[in-house]
Amino acid sequence: MQTRIRVSLMIVAGIAATGLFLAGCGNAKNAGQKPAAGPPEVGVVTVKPQRVALTTELPGRTVAHLIAEVRPQVNGIIRKRLFTEGADVKAGQLLYQIDPATYQAAYASARAVQARAEATLGSVSLKAQRYRDLVNGKGVSQQENDDAQAALKQAEADLAAAAAAVETARINLAYTSLTAPIAGRIGRSTVTDGALVTANQAAALATIQQLSSIYVDVTQSSSELLRLKRNLAGGVLTSGADKARVKLLLEDGTPYPLPGTLKFSEVTVDSSTGSITLRALFPNPKQILLPGMFVRALLEEGINSQAILIPQRGVSRNPAGNAMVMVVGAGEKVEPRIIKVERTVGDSWLVSDGVKPGDRIILEGIQKARPGTQVKAVPFEAKPAAAAKK
């Protein structure tokens, strides 16, 4: 009897121990499980219209403000060159001296002819006056008076021709001194002392360029010009007070310190390139800009007062090549959105369609943002809580 009781107690104790062991195992298993995770966090930026000044970057070349080629207007031998190549010259400064001997002789001869014509005119004038008085008293015939008056007119014409010849000879003599037509920097001389030059020859003796201010000629496609005019007419862009201002980037990418002004645009389109030439004028006091340099001009098109900009990191392309963004929509769920981008502005895209003010665009954690999934949106500038703890 006691033996049976002892066996029964041992069975009960074993069952109880087994129950405690199984309970302990269950608690240990539950203790190893993590609580259910919430929706993933994504960094978003809220779309807000803003005022943006739009610019266009166009390639161009610098052109001297004024250019004058020095050419002889009479034939002769260069007696002396009177300037230093590469120096600045003033308007009217003597540059070359052509041997003036033959032109001085021609001028003196013309003066002598003029003096003889003046003497002849004086004698003929007195005779004509006397005949005019005598013809009334029948002292001379009418024919003799007419001949005297005709001789007077011929003498006057001879004097006028002699005076014109003197002026021509004087001008040719003056042309033997070649002066600078404009102020500026003169280049190299193509002739030396003793060279023979001819009037109006094709080759210039030297070239003067005025560099205190300089033109920049840039080209813009006609389609871009039409788009700009359409945006201005439709009110998308407004013209600012400084709409004619132009900035410049030099060949090495450094900005030119002084702004320029847009002077005019060509009135015809180049049929071979489909582009229009625009000309801007820049001050050049230190002569940093030299003719022929390649530059890039930044033209201010206008101001978009309701521009929507989306950072480029938030824009991707779908298989069809369309630009798209991920938006946190209703119920904090991710929605893909096709957008229309116009151009880049800094590190952002200018968007004309597909999003509206107040939309939340996902910029960070986009790999977790699958369409239709629920997410937790936090401002892009703020770090997620998990990253902050780390």
Secondary structure, 3 states (H helix, E strand, C coil): CHHHHHHHHHHHHHHHHHHHHHHHHHHHHHHHCCCCCCCCEEEEEECCCEEEEEEEEEEEEEEEEEEEEECCCCCEEEEEECCCCCCEECCCCEEEEECCHHHHHHHHHHHHHHHHHHHHHHHHHHHHHHHHHHHHCCCCCHHHHHHHHHHHHHHHHHHHHHHHHHHHHHHHHHHCEEECCCCEEECCCCCCCCCEECCCCCCCCEEEEEEEEEEEEEEEEHHHHHHHHHHHHHCCCECCCCCCEEEEECCCCCECCCCEEEEEECCCCECCCCEEEEEEEEECCCCCCCCCCEEEEEEEEEEEEEEEEEEHHHCEECCCCCEEEEEECHHHEEEEEECEEEEEECCEEEEEECCCCCCEEEEECCCCCCCCCECEEEECCCCCHHHHHC
